């Protein structure tokens, strides 16, 4: 893999590493909000800047017509969505693509806490 072509490789590695650390501590089966609280705590411990439940407005012709709330925006660069699901779903990928477009960010990472461990997918705003 050519790291020069990967967007935010070091930050992505830290973010995914946090998810694995949390899973190793608490395992599978917790409600999503508990993984979110643990994720926020680990971001703080790692001294990473972040916003939780970051508001992203949907604007049409200079009018606010809706809003999204991003689970996390880390280092004002990477949108992170946490899910407790058995597998990836197109609906989740579509969701973060919308988040990226509305918030004008380049990268989102969807992190799934599954019974088989942590799964993740990087989604780019092309």
C-alpha positions as CSV (number, residue, x, y, z in Angstrom):
1,X,0.0,0.0,0.0
2,X,1.3,3.4,-1.0
3,X,0.8,5.6,2.1
4,X,1.2,8.8,0.0
5,X,-2.1,8.0,-1.6
6,X,-4.0,7.1,1.6
7,X,-5.8,10.1,3.1
8,X,-4.8,10.7,6.8
9,X,-3.0,7.3,7.3
10,X,-1.7,8.1,10.8
11,X,-4.9,9.5,12.1
12,X,-6.9,6.6,10.6
13,X,-4.6,4.1,12.3
14,X,-5.1,5.8,15.7
15,X,-8.9,5.9,15.2
16,X,-9.2,2.2,14.2
17,X,-6.8,1.3,17.0
18,X,-9.1,2.9,19.5
19,X,-12.0,0.8,18.3
20,X,-9.9,-2.4,18.7
21,X,-8.8,-1.3,22.2
22,X,-12.4,-0.7,23.2
23,X,-13.6,-4.1,21.8
24,X,-10.7,-5.8,23.7
25,X,-11.9,-4.2,26.9
26,X,-15.7,-4.6,26.7
27,X,-16.3,-7.1,23.9
28,X,-19.5,-7.3,21.9
29,X,-23.1,-6.7,22.9
30,X,-23.2,-3.3,24.4
31,X,-25.6,-0.6,23.2
32,X,-24.1,1.8,20.7
33,X,-24.1,4.7,23.1
34,X,-21.7,2.9,25.4
35,X,-19.2,2.4,22.6
36,X,-19.6,6.1,21.8
37,X,-18.8,7.1,25.4
38,X,-15.8,4.8,25.5
39,X,-14.6,6.1,22.1
40,X,-14.8,9.7,23.3
41,X,-12.9,8.8,26.5
42,X,-10.1,7.1,24.4
43,X,-9.9,10.1,22.1
44,X,-9.4,12.3,25.2
45,X,-6.8,9.9,26.6
46,X,-5.0,10.0,23.3
47,X,-5.2,13.8,23.3
48,X,-7.0,13.8,19.9
49,X,-9.3,16.8,19.2
50,X,-12.8,15.8,18.4
51,X,-16.4,17.0,18.3
52,X,-19.2,14.6,19.3
53,X,-22.6,14.8,17.6
54,X,-21.2,17.4,15.2
55,X,-24.0,19.3,13.5
56,X,-23.9,19.4,9.7
57,X,-26.6,21.5,8.1
58,X,-28.1,20.6,4.7
59,X,-28.4,23.8,2.7
60,X,-30.4,24.4,-0.5
61,X,-30.3,27.8,-2.2
62,X,-29.0,29.4,1.0
63,X,-31.7,27.9,3.1
64,X,-31.2,25.3,5.9
65,X,-33.5,22.4,4.9
66,X,-32.2,19.8,7.3
67,X,-29.4,18.6,9.4
68,X,-27.3,15.6,10.2
69,X,-25.4,14.8,13.4
70,X,-22.0,13.1,12.9
71,X,-21.1,10.7,15.7
72,X,-17.6,12.2,15.7
73,X,-15.4,14.6,13.8
74,X,-11.8,13.8,14.8
75,X,-9.1,16.4,14.3
76,X,-11.5,18.4,12.2
77,X,-10.7,15.9,9.4
78,X,-12.2,12.5,9.8
79,X,-15.9,11.7,10.2
80,X,-16.3,8.6,12.4
81,X,-19.5,6.7,12.6
82,X,-19.9,3.8,15.2
83,X,-22.3,1.0,14.6
84,X,-23.3,-2.2,16.4
85,X,-24.3,-4.4,13.5
86,X,-23.5,-7.9,12.3
87,X,-22.2,-6.6,8.9
88,X,-21.6,-3.7,6.6
89,X,-24.7,-2.2,4.9
90,X,-25.1,-0.1,1.9
91,X,-27.4,2.2,3.9
92,X,-24.5,3.1,6.3
93,X,-22.1,3.8,3.4
94,X,-24.7,6.0,1.8
95,X,-25.3,7.7,5.1
96,X,-21.6,8.7,5.6
97,X,-21.2,9.7,1.9
98,X,-24.0,12.2,2.6
99,X,-22.3,13.3,5.8
100,X,-19.1,13.9,3.9
101,X,-20.7,15.9,1.2
102,X,-22.7,18.1,3.6
103,X,-19.8,18.7,5.9
104,X,-17.2,19.0,3.1
105,X,-14.8,16.5,4.6
106,X,-12.6,14.0,2.6
107,X,-12.7,10.8,4.8
108,X,-15.2,8.9,7.0
109,X,-14.5,5.7,8.8
110,X,-17.5,3.5,9.7
111,X,-16.6,1.2,12.6
112,X,-18.7,-1.8,13.3
113,X,-18.6,-3.6,16.6
114,X,-19.7,-7.2,15.7
115,X,-19.8,-10.5,17.5
116,X,-16.7,-11.4,15.3
117,X,-14.8,-8.3,16.4
118,X,-14.2,-4.8,15.0
119,X,-14.8,-4.3,11.3
120,X,-14.3,-1.0,9.6
121,X,-14.6,0.7,6.2
122,X,-12.9,3.9,5.0
123,X,-15.3,6.0,2.8
124,X,-13.9,8.7,0.6
125,X,-15.6,11.9,-0.6
126,X,-14.7,11.7,-4.3
